[in-house]
Amino acid sequence: MQVLKISLPGSLRLRALVAGVGLGLLAGCGAAPGPDGVNDPFEPTNRKIHAFNRGVDQMFLGPTSKGYGRVIPKPVSRAIGNLADTLDLPGDIANNLLQFRVGDAAQNTLRLGTNVFFGVGGIFDTSTMLGLPGKPTDFGETLHVWGFGEGAYLEVPFSGPSTVRDATGTVVDIVMNPVRLAVPKREAMAATAIKLFSRVGDRDRFSETIESILYDSADSYAQARLLYLQNRRFTLNRGAATTTEDEYIDPYEDPYAE
């Protein structure tokens, strides 16, 4: 039996991928949260992925981040984090515009220019020193602004807590990242490496909180889910009262604690 193979140009493959992700979003965002404010129909699978992620953290990421923290001087680690934040700004600006938040886009544009020209390419966070904080965002927030529901809760391999909407947004952010699309392949790979090092530094910086959730909770899956959903909903609503969909969840309550 001969299989027919169709080769699409790169731009069409990109559009097909984004379209497929969009269909997945529409299929996954229909269900509403339960009475506890959590929509987790995939809990058995999510728990298995959470156990896998916990193992990766315990065996690899946690020890690596601690070694990173011991070996890499704090000023260097801070510079890597600043570079990663600067590399995220073009994507933030694009999403600000898609959200019709022109003021945020303008502020992030000023921040980008200030850090690139006066912060030695982004090594120093000059804009924050000048009272110009960033307005970080992502395509998951863009979908929220456009009216898409958060959908089911997901635990993503190697990444952690998410939702159908946020996981879709992450895929679009990666595929459509302005830096990746605009710079040569070698520079794009260097930018990815900087972001990975920055994530390792974040794991070291927040190790006490992360390890408390993963290893001190009676049910680390339930605790991570509660914290993620509450914090994400608070961020998306910009500190305002949550909507009916975003029913309040106490992030400090461990429902499985003895």
Phi, psi and omega in degrees: 000125182268133180262127179279124179249131179245123180261120180261147172300157183305317182295323179288323176298320179298314180295322179296320179297312180297320179296319179297319177298318180298320177296321176298321178298312181298324180287331188262352187260006186282325185288145180263157177298155177284186182297339178269007179082009182241130176249095187229067181288344181258025187306315180302315178291318179302320181295323178295318179293322177298318178298320177297312180299321179296320178294320178298319179294317184292320186270331188233298189295314181300305178299322179297317182294324179291322175295320177301316181294328179283324187272319185274122178301148182305317179299324179291316178300320178295320180296320178296318177298320178296318179298316179298318178297319179295321179293335179281342187298318178302320176293322177299316181297316179300316180290324175304316181292320178295334178271001181063028177258078187295323179299317178295320179297318179295318180294318178293327177293316176298320179296317179299311180298319181295315182290324180291314187273327182249352179249025178055055177076008179111001179294324178250139180273068184297324184297320178294321177299331180269009178081031181237076182291158180283163175238072184295144180203184180200175183289337173299319176291324177301315178297323176299314180297324180285353174103006178283137176288163184287339180073193183289151174287141179228145167252119186261131179304136178067359183239310178113209185299142177196188172223171178303316181296314183289324177295320175298316179298322179297317178299314180295319179300321181289312184293319186258016182303121183301324180294314181297323182281335189264332186256160177301162186302317182297315179294324178296321178293322178296320178297319178297319179297319179299318180294322178295316177298322179297321179295321177297319177297322177296321179297323177289318184295323182254026187299322183297314180293314182298315182290330175296318180290312187285326191240348181253346180281148176296326176222095185295329179296309181297320181293315179297321179296313180300313182296316182297310185296317181294313182294320180293316179296321178298317180295313183294328178271004177054041176083357180281168178301142182287157179276181178301320180297323187262055181305142185297138174232130178284111185287347183261000179269125175260099188294346182253008180290147178280000000 
